[in-house]
Amino acid sequence: MISLSSIGAALTVIGCAYGISTIGKHAMDGIARQPEASNKIQTAMIIACALIEGVSLFGVVVALIK
């Protein structure tokens, strides 16, 4: 039987995957347009992905606790 907590955890993971893929897509577009700024873009992308991962981990834990 599927519980609401597992649905919440699944939605959190789907949202995280969408966010990280969007960041990756736009970072690649930015690097393609300005290759000289690739280090700054990559650093900002890694920081943003880490923040999204942290929030998604928190969401999964909250969903499974409830």
CHARMM-style PDB file with segment names, atoms N, HN, CA, C and O in Angstrom:
ATOM      1  N   MET     1       0.833  -1.174   0.000  1.00  0.00      PROA
ATOM      2  CA  MET     1       0.000   0.000   0.000  1.00  0.00      PROA
ATOM      3  C   MET     1       0.882   1.244   0.000  1.00  0.00      PROA
ATOM      4  O   MET     1       1.850   1.339   0.755  1.00  0.00      PROA
ATOM      5  N   ILE     2       0.536   2.171  -0.842  1.00  0.00      PROA
ATOM      6  HN  ILE     2      -0.250   2.094  -1.455  1.00  0.00      PROA
ATOM      7  CA  ILE     2       1.304   3.410  -0.957  1.00  0.00      PROA
ATOM      8  C   ILE     2       0.788   4.412   0.066  1.00  0.00      PROA
ATOM      9  O   ILE     2      -0.408   4.695   0.131  1.00  0.00      PROA
ATOM     10  N   SER     3       1.699   4.938   0.853  1.00  0.00      PROA
ATOM     11  HN  SER     3       2.671   4.708   0.800  1.00  0.00      PROA
ATOM     12  CA  SER     3       1.310   5.916   1.855  1.00  0.00      PROA
ATOM     13  C   SER     3       1.570   7.332   1.325  1.00  0.00      PROA
ATOM     14  O   SER     3       2.278   7.526   0.337  1.00  0.00      PROA
ATOM     15  N   LEU     4       0.988   8.289   1.996  1.00  0.00      PROA
ATOM     16  HN  LEU     4       0.412   8.132   2.798  1.00  0.00      PROA
ATOM     17  CA  LEU     4       1.176   9.676   1.583  1.00  0.00      PROA
ATOM     18  C   LEU     4       2.621  10.126   1.768  1.00  0.00      PROA
ATOM     19  O   LEU     4       3.103  10.983   1.028  1.00  0.00      PROA
ATOM     20  N   SER     5       3.307   9.558   2.741  1.00  0.00      PROA
ATOM     21  HN  SER     5       2.914   8.862   3.342  1.00  0.00      PROA
ATOM     22  CA  SER     5       4.695   9.955   2.943  1.00  0.00      PROA
ATOM     23  C   SER     5       5.584   9.515   1.777  1.00  0.00      PROA
ATOM     24  O   SER     5       6.510  10.232   1.398  1.00  0.00      PROA
ATOM     25  N   SER     6       5.307   8.351   1.214  1.00  0.00      PROA
ATOM     26  HN  SER     6       4.555   7.768   1.522  1.00  0.00      PROA
ATOM     27  CA  SER     6       6.106   7.917   0.071  1.00  0.00      PROA
ATOM     28  C   SER     6       5.803   8.753  -1.167  1.00  0.00      PROA
ATOM     29  O   SER     6       6.693   8.994  -1.983  1.00  0.00      PROA
ATOM     30  N   ILE     7       4.573   9.192  -1.314  1.00  0.00      PROA
ATOM     31  HN  ILE     7       3.850   8.997  -0.651  1.00  0.00      PROA
ATOM     32  CA  ILE     7       4.224  10.088  -2.424  1.00  0.00      PROA
ATOM     33  C   ILE     7       4.927  11.426  -2.238  1.00  0.00      PROA
ATOM     34  O   ILE     7       5.440  11.999  -3.199  1.00  0.00      PROA
ATOM     35  N   GLY     8       4.951  11.927  -1.002  1.00  0.00      PROA
ATOM     36  HN  GLY     8       4.533  11.462  -0.221  1.00  0.00      PROA
ATOM     37  CA  GLY     8       5.648  13.181  -0.733  1.00  0.00      PROA
ATOM     38  C   GLY     8       7.131  13.078  -1.003  1.00  0.00      PROA
ATOM     39  O   GLY     8       7.727  13.998  -1.563  1.00  0.00      PROA
ATOM     40  N   ALA     9       7.737  11.969  -0.612  1.00  0.00      PROA
ATOM     41  HN  ALA     9       7.253  11.221  -0.157  1.00  0.00      PROA
ATOM     42  CA  ALA     9       9.163  11.771  -0.872  1.00  0.00      PROA
ATOM     43  C   ALA     9       9.433  11.683  -2.371  1.00  0.00      PROA
ATOM     44  O   ALA     9      10.422  12.231  -2.859  1.00  0.00      PROA
ATOM     45  N   ALA    10       8.569  11.005  -3.092  1.00  0.00      PROA
ATOM     46  HN  ALA    10       7.766  10.559  -2.696  1.00  0.00      PROA
ATOM     47  CA  ALA    10       8.740  10.884  -4.540  1.00  0.00      PROA
ATOM     48  C   ALA    10       8.603  12.241  -5.226  1.00  0.00      PROA
ATOM     49  O   ALA    10       9.369  12.546  -6.140  1.00  0.00      PROA
ATOM     50  N   LEU    11       7.653  13.048  -4.806  1.00  0.00      PROA
ATOM     51  HN  LEU    11       7.030  12.801  -4.064  1.00  0.00      PROA
ATOM     52  CA  LEU    11       7.485  14.377  -5.392  1.00  0.00      PROA
ATOM     53  C   LEU    11       8.681  15.272  -5.084  1.00  0.00      PROA
ATOM     54  O   LEU    11       9.079  16.092  -5.911  1.00  0.00      PROA
ATOM     55  N   THR    12       9.247  15.114  -3.901  1.00  0.00      PROA
ATOM     56  HN  THR    12       8.924  14.447  -3.229  1.00  0.00      PROA
ATOM     57  CA  THR    12      10.441  15.877  -3.552  1.00  0.00      PROA
ATOM     58  C   THR    12      11.612  15.507  -4.446  1.00  0.00      PROA
ATOM     59  O   THR    12      12.345  16.380  -4.911  1.00  0.00      PROA
ATOM     60  N   VAL    13      11.785  14.231  -4.682  1.00  0.00      PROA
ATOM     61  HN  VAL    13      11.189  13.523  -4.304  1.00  0.00      PROA
ATOM     62  CA  VAL    13      12.890  13.776  -5.539  1.00  0.00      PROA
ATOM     63  C   VAL    13      12.674  14.221  -6.983  1.00  0.00      PROA
ATOM     64  O   VAL    13      13.628  14.603  -7.661  1.00  0.00      PROA
ATOM     65  N   ILE    14      11.442  14.174  -7.455  1.00  0.00      PROA
ATOM     66  HN  ILE    14      10.667  13.864  -6.905  1.00  0.00      PROA
ATOM     67  CA  ILE    14      11.147  14.634  -8.818  1.00  0.00      PROA
ATOM     68  C   ILE    14      11.436  16.127  -8.956  1.00  0.00      PROA
ATOM     69  O   ILE    14      12.010  16.563  -9.954  1.00  0.00      PROA
ATOM     70  N   GLY    15      11.038  16.906  -7.955  1.00  0.00      PROA
ATOM     71  HN  GLY    15      10.572  16.552  -7.144  1.00  0.00      PROA
ATOM     72  CA  GLY    15      11.318  18.338  -7.983  1.00  0.00      PROA
ATOM     73  C   GLY    15      12.802  18.638  -7.956  1.00  0.00      PROA
ATOM     74  O   GLY    15      13.273  19.551  -8.634  1.00  0.00      PROA
ATOM     75  N   CYS    16      13.532  17.873  -7.176  1.00  0.00      PROA
ATOM     76  HN  CYS    16      13.150  17.131  -6.625  1.00  0.00      PROA
ATOM     77  CA  CYS    16      14.986  18.036  -7.100  1.00  0.00      PROA
ATOM     78  C   CYS    16      15.631  17.721  -8.453  1.00  0.00      PROA
ATOM     79  O   CYS    16      16.492  18.465  -8.922  1.00  0.00      PROA
ATOM     80  N   ALA    17      15.220  16.642  -9.063  1.00  0.00      PROA
ATOM     81  HN  ALA    17      14.520  16.038  -8.682  1.00  0.00      PROA
ATOM     82  CA  ALA    17      15.785  16.256 -10.358  1.00  0.00      PROA
ATOM     83  C   ALA    17      15.485  17.307 -11.417  1.00  0.00      PROA
ATOM     84  O   ALA    17      16.339  17.617 -12.249  1.00  0.00      PROA
ATOM     85  N   TYR    18      14.282  17.851 -11.388  1.00  0.00      PROA
ATOM     86  HN  TYR    18      13.589  17.599 -10.713  1.00  0.00      PROA
ATOM     87  CA  TYR    18      13.922  18.893 -12.354  1.00  0.00      PROA
ATOM     88  C   TYR    18      14.763  20.151 -12.133  1.00  0.00      PROA
ATOM     89  O   TYR    18      15.239  20.760 -13.091  1.00  0.00      PROA
ATOM     90  N   GLY    19      14.942  20.534 -10.875  1.00  0.00      PROA
ATOM     91  HN  GLY    19      14.556  20.039 -10.097  1.00  0.00      PROA
ATOM     92  CA  GLY    19      15.727  21.722 -10.576  1.00  0.00      PROA
ATOM     93  C   GLY    19      17.175  21.590 -10.994  1.00  0.00      PROA
ATOM     94  O   GLY    19      17.745  22.508 -11.584  1.00  0.00      PROA
ATOM     95  N   ILE    20      17.767  20.453 -10.690  1.00  0.00      PROA
ATOM     96  HN  ILE    20      17.304  19.707 -10.211  1.00  0.00      PROA
ATOM     97  CA  ILE    20      19.170  20.249 -11.045  1.00  0.00      PROA
ATOM     98  C   ILE    20      19.345  20.156 -12.562  1.00  0.00      PROA
ATOM     99  O   ILE    20      20.333  20.655 -13.101  1.00  0.00      PROA
ATOM    100  N   SER    21      18.405  19.528 -13.247  1.00  0.00      PROA
ATOM    101  HN  SER    21      17.602  19.123 -12.809  1.00  0.00      PROA
ATOM    102  CA  SER    21      18.523  19.444 -14.708  1.00  0.00      PROA
ATOM    103  C   SER    21      18.362  20.819 -15.344  1.00  0.00      PROA
ATOM    104  O   SER    21      19.013  21.109 -16.347  1.00  0.00      PROA
ATOM    105  N   THR    22      17.515  21.664 -14.786  1.00  0.00      PROA
ATOM    106  HN  THR    22      16.986  21.428 -13.971  1.00  0.00      PROA
ATOM    107  CA  THR    22      17.352  23.018 -15.306  1.00  0.00      PROA
ATOM    108  C   THR    22      18.625  23.837 -15.093  1.00  0.00      PROA
ATOM    109  O   THR    22      19.059  24.572 -15.979  1.00  0.00      PROA
ATOM    110  N   ILE    23      19.213  23.700 -13.909  1.00  0.00      PROA
ATOM    111  HN  ILE    23      18.860  23.102 -13.189  1.00  0.00      PROA
ATOM    112  CA  ILE    23      20.465  24.406 -13.638  1.00  0.00      PROA
ATOM    113  C   ILE    23      21.561  23.933 -14.601  1.00  0.00      PROA
ATOM    114  O   ILE    23      22.305  24.747 -15.149  1.00  0.00      PROA
ATOM    115  N   GLY    24      21.653  22.632 -14.800  1.00  0.00      PROA
ATOM    116  HN  GLY    24      21.049  21.971 -14.355  1.00  0.00      PROA
ATOM    117  CA  GLY    24      22.657  22.097 -15.722  1.00  0.00      PROA
ATOM    118  C   GLY    24      22.465  22.587 -17.140  1.00  0.00      PROA
ATOM    119  O   GLY    24      23.430  22.928 -17.824  1.00  0.00      PROA
ATOM    120  N   LYS    25      21.215  22.622 -17.583  1.00  0.00      PROA
ATOM    121  HN  LYS    25      20.431  22.344 -17.027  1.00  0.00      PROA
ATOM    122  CA  LYS    25      20.907  23.080 -18.946  1.00  0.00      PROA
ATOM    123  C   LYS    25      21.319  24.528 -19.139  1.00  0.00      PROA
ATOM    124  O   LYS    25      21.963  24.875 -20.129  1.00  0.00      PROA
ATOM    125  N   HSD    26      20.945  25.369 -18.190  1.00  0.00      PROA
ATOM    126  HN  HSD    26      20.422  25.087 -17.386  1.00  0.00      PROA
ATOM    127  CA  HSD    26      21.261  26.784 -18.336  1.00  0.00      PROA
ATOM    128  C   HSD    26      22.752  27.059 -18.141  1.00  0.00      PROA
ATOM    129  O   HSD    26      23.293  27.987 -18.742  1.00  0.00      PROA
ATOM    130  N   ALA    27      23.408  26.273 -17.320  1.00  0.00      PROA
ATOM    131  HN  ALA    27      22.968  25.519 -16.831  1.00  0.00      PROA
ATOM    132  CA  ALA    27      24.852  26.429 -17.161  1.00  0.00      PROA
ATOM    133  C   ALA    27      25.582  26.057 -18.450  1.00  0.00      PROA
ATOM    134  O   ALA    27      26.530  26.735 -18.847  1.00  0.00      PROA
ATOM    135  N   MET    28      25.146  24.992 -19.098  1.00  0.00      PROA
ATOM    136  HN  MET    28      24.376  24.441 -18.776  1.00  0.00      PROA
ATOM    137  CA  MET    28      25.774  24.610 -20.368  1.00  0.00      PROA
ATOM    138  C   MET    28      25.527  25.666 -21.441  1.00  0.00      PROA
ATOM    139  O   MET    28      26.410  25.947 -22.251  1.00  0.00      PROA
ATOM    140  N   ASP    29      24.337  26.247 -21.449  1.00  0.00      PROA
ATOM    141  HN  ASP    29      23.619  26.018 -20.791  1.00  0.00      PROA
ATOM    142  CA  ASP    29      24.051  27.332 -22.395  1.00  0.00      PROA
ATOM    143  C   ASP    29      24.960  28.532 -22.125  1.00  0.00      PROA
ATOM    144  O   ASP    29      25.489  29.146 -23.052  1.00  0.00      PROA
ATOM    145  N   GLY    30      25.131  28.854 -20.847  1.00  0.00      PROA
ATOM    146  HN  GLY    30      24.701  28.355 -20.094  1.00  0.00      PROA
ATOM    147  CA  GLY    30      25.989  29.981 -20.495  1.00  0.00      PROA
ATOM    148  C   GLY    30      27.442  29.737 -20.853  1.00  0.00      PROA
ATOM    149  O   GLY    30      28.126  30.641 -21.332  1.00  0.00      PROA
ATOM    150  N   ILE    31      27.915  28.527 -20.625  1.00  0.00      PROA
ATOM    151  HN  ILE    31      27.359  27.792 -20.237  1.00  0.00      PROA
ATOM    152  CA  ILE    31      29.301  28.198 -20.967  1.00  0.00      PROA
ATOM    153  C   ILE    31      29.492  28.201 -22.480  1.00  0.00      PROA
ATOM    154  O   ILE    31      30.549  28.600 -22.968  1.00  0.00      PROA
ATOM    155  N   ALA    32      28.482  27.762 -23.224  1.00  0.00      PROA
ATOM    156  HN  ALA    32      27.623  27.438 -22.828  1.00  0.00      PROA
ATOM    157  CA  ALA    32      28.584  27.769 -24.686  1.00  0.00      PROA
ATOM    158  C   ALA    32      28.627  29.195 -25.219  1.00  0.00      PROA
ATOM    159  O   ALA    32      29.293  29.463 -26.219  1.00  0.00      PROA
ATOM    160  N   ARG    33      27.924  30.110 -24.559  1.00  0.00      PROA
ATOM    161  HN  ARG    33      27.384  29.892 -23.747  1.00  0.00      PROA
ATOM    162  CA  ARG    33      27.902  31.497 -25.020  1.00  0.00      PROA
ATOM    163  C   ARG    33      29.153  32.257 -24.585  1.00  0.00      PROA
ATOM    164  O   ARG    33      29.666  33.088 -25.335  1.00  0.00      PROA
ATOM    165  N   GLN    34      29.647  31.975 -23.371  1.00  0.00      PROA
ATOM    166  HN  GLN    34      29.230  31.301 -22.762  1.00  0.00      PROA
ATOM    167  CA  GLN    34      30.830  32.669 -22.859  1.00  0.00      PROA
ATOM    168  C   GLN    34      31.798  31.655 -22.245  1.00  0.00      PROA
ATOM    169  O   GLN    34      31.783  31.439 -21.033  1.00  0.00      PROA
ATOM    170  N   PRO    35      32.620  31.048 -23.059  1.00  0.00      PROA
ATOM    171  CA  PRO    35      33.545  30.029 -22.542  1.00  0.00      PROA
ATOM    172  C   PRO    35      34.538  30.578 -21.520  1.00  0.00      PROA
ATOM    173  O   PRO    35      35.019  29.837 -20.662  1.00  0.00      PROA
ATOM    174  N   GLU    36      34.843  31.859 -21.605  1.00  0.00      PROA
ATOM    175  HN  GLU    36      34.452  32.461 -22.302  1.00  0.00      PROA
ATOM    176  CA  GLU    36      35.812  32.434 -20.666  1.00  0.00      PROA
ATOM    177  C   GLU    36      35.249  32.537 -19.252  1.00  0.00      PROA
ATOM    178  O   GLU    36      36.015  32.680 -18.299  1.00  0.00      PROA
ATOM    179  N   ALA    37      33.941  32.469 -19.098  1.00  0.00      PROA
ATOM    180  HN  ALA    37      33.319  32.353 -19.872  1.00  0.00      PROA
ATOM    181  CA  ALA    37      33.312  32.540 -17.778  1.00  0.00      PROA
ATOM    182  C   ALA    37      32.941  31.163 -17.245  1.00  0.00      PROA
ATOM    183  O   ALA    37      32.132  31.055 -16.324  1.00  0.00      PROA
ATOM    184  N   SER    38      33.515  30.123 -17.806  1.00  0.00      PROA
ATOM    185  HN  SER    38      34.172  30.211 -18.554  1.00  0.00      PROA
ATOM    186  CA  SER    38      33.096  28.773 -17.430  1.00  0.00      PROA
ATOM    187  C   SER    38      33.397  28.442 -15.970  1.00  0.00      PROA
ATOM    188  O   SER    38      32.625  27.723 -15.335  1.00  0.00      PROA
ATOM    189  N   ASN    39      34.504  28.951 -15.425  1.00  0.00      PROA
ATOM    190  HN  ASN    39      35.131  29.535 -15.941  1.00  0.00      PROA
ATOM    191  CA  ASN    39      34.832  28.651 -14.022  1.00  0.00      PROA
ATOM    192  C   ASN    39      33.808  29.254 -13.069  1.00  0.00      PROA
ATOM    193  O   ASN    39      33.379  28.600 -12.118  1.00  0.00      PROA
ATOM    194  N   LYS    40      33.418  30.504 -13.323  1.00  0.00      PROA
ATOM    195  HN  LYS    40      33.767  31.035 -14.095  1.00  0.00      PROA
ATOM    196  CA  LYS    40      32.420  31.152 -12.472  1.00  0.00      PROA
ATOM    197  C   LYS    40      31.059  30.477 -12.601  1.00  0.00      PROA
ATOM    198  O   LYS    40      30.359  30.288 -11.606  1.00  0.00      PROA
ATOM    199  N   ILE    41      30.690  30.121 -13.807  1.00  0.00      PROA
ATOM    200  HN  ILE    41      31.258  30.274 -14.616  1.00  0.00      PROA
ATOM    201  CA  ILE    41      29.399  29.464 -14.038  1.00  0.00      PROA
ATOM    202  C   ILE    41      29.383  28.096 -13.371  1.00  0.00      PROA
ATOM    203  O   ILE    41      28.396  27.723 -12.736  1.00  0.00      PROA
ATOM    204  N   GLN    42      30.461  27.356 -13.511  1.00  0.00      PROA
ATOM    205  HN  GLN    42      31.263  27.658 -14.027  1.00  0.00      PROA
ATOM    206  CA  GLN    42      30.525  26.022 -12.915  1.00  0.00      PROA
ATOM    207  C   GLN    42      30.472  26.085 -11.396  1.00  0.00      PROA
ATOM    208  O   GLN    42      29.812  25.260 -10.764  1.00  0.00      PROA
ATOM    209  N   THR    43      31.160  27.051 -10.806  1.00  0.00      PROA
ATOM    210  HN  THR    43      31.697  27.720 -11.320  1.00  0.00      PROA
ATOM    211  CA  THR    43      31.131  27.203  -9.352  1.00  0.00      PROA
ATOM    212  C   THR    43      29.727  27.532  -8.864  1.00  0.00      PROA
ATOM    213  O   THR    43      29.249  26.948  -7.891  1.00  0.00      PROA
ATOM    214  N   ALA    44      29.070  28.465  -9.540  1.00  0.00      PROA
ATOM    215  HN  ALA    44      29.458  28.939 -10.330  1.00  0.00      PROA
ATOM    216  CA  ALA    44      27.704  28.829  -9.158  1.00  0.00      PROA
ATOM    217  C   ALA    44      26.751  27.651  -9.339  1.00  0.00      PROA
ATOM    218  O   ALA    44      25.841  27.461  -8.532  1.00  0.00      PROA
ATOM    219  N   MET    45      26.954  26.862 -10.390  1.00  0.00      PROA
ATOM    220  HN  MET    45      27.694  27.016 -11.045  1.00  0.00      PROA
ATOM    221  CA  MET    45      26.113  25.699 -10.637  1.00  0.00      PROA
ATOM    222  C   MET    45      26.283  24.658  -9.537  1.00  0.00      PROA
ATOM    223  O   MET    45      25.294  24.091  -9.072  1.00  0.00      PROA
ATOM    224  N   ILE    46      27.497  24.402  -9.120  1.00  0.00      PROA
ATOM    225  HN  ILE    46      28.300  24.863  -9.497  1.00  0.00      PROA
ATOM    226  CA  ILE    46      27.744  23.406  -8.073  1.00  0.00      PROA
ATOM    227  C   ILE    46      27.137  23.849  -6.748  1.00  0.00      PROA
ATOM    228  O   ILE    46      26.555  23.036  -6.029  1.00  0.00      PROA
ATOM    229  N   ILE    47      27.268  25.133  -6.419  1.00  0.00      PROA
ATOM    230  HN  ILE    47      27.740  25.794  -7.002  1.00  0.00      PROA
ATOM    231  CA  ILE    47      26.675  25.642  -5.181  1.00  0.00      PROA
ATOM    232  C   ILE    47      25.157  25.531  -5.218  1.00  0.00      PROA
ATOM    233  O   ILE    47      24.543  25.113  -4.236  1.00  0.00      PROA
ATOM    234  N   ALA    48      24.549  25.899  -6.335  1.00  0.00      PROA
ATOM    235  HN  ALA    48      25.048  26.238  -7.133  1.00  0.00      PROA
ATOM    236  CA  ALA    48      23.092  25.818  -6.453  1.00  0.00      PROA
ATOM    237  C   ALA    48      22.609  24.370  -6.376  1.00  0.00      PROA
ATOM    238  O   ALA    48      21.592  24.088  -5.743  1.00  0.00      PROA
ATOM    239  N   CYS    49      23.331  23.458  -7.016  1.00  0.00      PROA
ATOM    240  HN  CYS    49      24.157  23.688  -7.530  1.00  0.00      PROA
ATOM    241  CA  CYS    49      22.949  22.042  -6.957  1.00  0.00      PROA
ATOM    242  C   CYS    49      23.074  21.495  -5.539  1.00  0.00      PROA
ATOM    243  O   CYS    49      22.243  20.694  -5.109  1.00  0.00      PROA
ATOM    244  N   ALA    50      24.089  21.915  -4.820  1.00  0.00      PROA
ATOM    245  HN  ALA    50      24.763  22.565  -5.169  1.00  0.00      PROA
ATOM    246  CA  ALA    50      24.254  21.455  -3.437  1.00  0.00      PROA
ATOM    247  C   ALA    50      23.113  21.963  -2.560  1.00  0.00      PROA
ATOM    248  O   ALA    50      22.618  21.233  -1.701  1.00  0.00      PROA
ATOM    249  N   LEU    51      22.698  23.201  -2.772  1.00  0.00      PROA
ATOM    250  HN  LEU    51      23.101  23.794  -3.469  1.00  0.00      PROA
ATOM    251  CA  LEU    51      21.577  23.742  -1.999  1.00  0.00      PROA
ATOM    252  C   LEU    51      20.276  23.007  -2.315  1.00  0.00      PROA
ATOM    253  O   LEU    51      19.482  22.729  -1.416  1.00  0.00      PROA
ATOM    254  N   ILE    52      20.064  22.699  -3.571  1.00  0.00      PROA
ATOM    255  HN  ILE    52      20.709  22.925  -4.301  1.00  0.00      PROA
ATOM    256  CA  ILE    52      18.852  21.952  -3.948  1.00  0.00      PROA
ATOM    257  C   ILE    52      18.881  20.553  -3.340  1.00  0.00      PROA
ATOM    258  O   ILE    52      17.862  20.064  -2.854  1.00  0.00      PROA
ATOM    259  N   GLU    53      20.034  19.918  -3.366  1.00  0.00      PROA
ATOM    260  HN  GLU    53      20.862  20.315  -3.761  1.00  0.00      PROA
ATOM    261  CA  GLU    53      20.159  18.581  -2.762  1.00  0.00      PROA
ATOM    262  C   GLU    53      19.856  18.620  -1.267  1.00  0.00      PROA
ATOM    263  O   GLU    53      19.198  17.725  -0.737  1.00  0.00      PROA
ATOM    264  N   GLY    54      20.338  19.659  -0.591  1.00  0.00      PROA
ATOM    265  HN  GLY    54      20.872  20.386  -1.021  1.00  0.00      PROA
ATOM    266  CA  GLY    54      20.079  19.789   0.839  1.00  0.00      PROA
ATOM    267  C   GLY    54      18.599  19.963   1.142  1.00  0.00      PROA
ATOM    268  O   GLY    54      18.069  19.343   2.063  1.00  0.00      PROA
ATOM    269  N   VAL    55      17.948  20.796   0.375  1.00  0.00      PROA
ATOM    270  HN  VAL    55      18.379  21.300  -0.374  1.00  0.00      PROA
ATOM    271  CA  VAL    55      16.512  21.008   0.584  1.00  0.00      PROA
ATOM    272  C   VAL    55      15.729  19.743   0.265  1.00  0.00      PROA
ATOM    273  O   VAL    55      14.776  19.411   0.970  1.00  0.00      PROA
ATOM    274  N   SER    56      16.120  19.036  -0.789  1.00  0.00      PROA
ATOM    275  HN  SER    56      16.894  19.307  -1.361  1.00  0.00      PROA
ATOM    276  CA  SER    56      15.396  17.816  -1.138  1.00  0.00      PROA
ATOM    277  C   SER    56      15.607  16.726  -0.091  1.00  0.00      PROA
ATOM    278  O   SER    56      14.684  15.970   0.211  1.00  0.00      PROA
ATOM    279  N   LEU    57      16.807  16.640   0.459  1.00  0.00      PROA
ATOM    280  HN  LEU    57      17.557  17.254   0.214  1.00  0.00      PROA
ATOM    281  CA  LEU    57      17.050  15.672   1.524  1.00  0.00      PROA
ATOM    282  C   LEU    57      16.183  15.992   2.737  1.00  0.00      PROA
ATOM    283  O   LEU    57      15.607  15.094   3.350  1.00  0.00      PROA
ATOM    284  N   PHE    58      16.093  17.265   3.077  1.00  0.00      PROA
ATOM    285  HN  PHE    58      16.561  17.995   2.578  1.00  0.00      PROA
ATOM    286  CA  PHE    58      15.236  17.686   4.177  1.00  0.00      PROA
ATOM    287  C   PHE    58      13.775  17.329   3.885  1.00  0.00      PROA
ATOM    288  O   PHE    58      13.067  16.854   4.773  1.00  0.00      PROA
ATOM    289  N   GLY    59      13.323  17.553   2.656  1.00  0.00      PROA
ATOM    290  HN  GLY    59      13.899  17.939   1.935  1.00  0.00      PROA
ATOM    291  CA  GLY    59      11.949  17.222   2.278  1.00  0.00      PROA
ATOM    292  C   GLY    59      11.659  15.739   2.362  1.00  0.00      PROA
ATOM    293  O   GLY    59      10.584  15.342   2.812  1.00  0.00      PROA
ATOM    294  N   VAL    60      12.603  14.914   1.934  1.00  0.00      PROA
ATOM    295  HN  VAL    60      13.476  15.237   1.568  1.00  0.00      PROA
ATOM    296  CA  VAL    60      12.413  13.463   2.000  1.00  0.00      PROA
ATOM    297  C   VAL    60      12.346  13.003   3.451  1.00  0.00      PROA
ATOM    298  O   VAL    60      11.508  12.172   3.801  1.00  0.00      PROA
ATOM    299  N   VAL    61      13.221  13.537   4.294  1.00  0.00      PROA
ATOM    300  HN  VAL    61      13.901  14.212   4.009  1.00  0.00      PROA
ATOM    301  CA  VAL    61      13.221  13.143   5.696  1.00  0.00      PROA
ATOM    302  C   VAL    61      11.918  13.550   6.372  1.00  0.00      PROA
ATOM    303  O   VAL    61      11.339  12.765   7.122  1.00  0.00      PROA
ATOM    304  N   VAL    62      11.451  14.772   6.114  1.00  0.00      PROA
ATOM    305  HN  VAL    62      11.922  15.410   5.504  1.00  0.00      PROA
ATOM    306  CA  VAL    62      10.192  15.228   6.702  1.00  0.00      PROA
ATOM    307  C   VAL    62       9.028  14.374   6.213  1.00  0.00      PROA
ATOM    308  O   VAL    62       8.154  14.005   6.997  1.00  0.00      PROA
ATOM    309  N   ALA    63       9.017  14.062   4.924  1.00  0.00      PROA
ATOM    310  HN  ALA    63       9.727  14.362   4.287  1.00  0.00      PROA
ATOM    311  CA  ALA    63       7.934  13.256   4.367  1.00  0.00      PROA
ATOM    312  C   ALA    63       7.915  11.850   4.966  1.00  0.00      PROA
ATOM    313  O   ALA    63       6.843  11.298   5.213  1.00  0.00      PROA
ATOM    314  N   LEU    64       9.072  11.280   5.197  1.00  0.00      PROA
ATOM    315  HN  LEU    64       9.943  11.729   4.996  1.00  0.00      PROA
ATOM    316  CA  LEU    64       9.118   9.924   5.750  1.00  0.00      PROA
ATOM    317  C   LEU    64       8.853   9.902   7.246  1.00  0.00      PROA
ATOM    318  O   LEU    64       8.364   8.898   7.764  1.00  0.00      PROA
ATOM    319  N   ILE    65       9.162  10.983   7.953  1.00  0.00      PROA
ATOM    320  HN  ILE    65       9.559  11.798   7.532  1.00  0.00      PROA
ATOM    321  CA  ILE    65       8.867  11.046   9.379  1.00  0.00      PROA
ATOM    322  C   ILE    65       7.362  11.166   9.611  1.00  0.00      PROA
ATOM    323  O   ILE    65       6.820  10.550  10.528  1.00  0.00      PROA
ATOM    324  N   LYS    66       6.703  11.946   8.790  1.00  0.00      PROA
ATOM    325  HN  LYS    66       7.144  12.447   8.045  1.00  0.00      PROA
ATOM    326  CA  LYS    66       5.253  12.150   8.952  1.00  0.00      PROA
ATOM    327  C   LYS    66       4.548  10.904   8.582  1.00  0.00      PROA
ATOM    328  OT1 LYS    66       3.319  10.848   8.642  1.00  0.00      PROA
TER     329      LYS     66
END
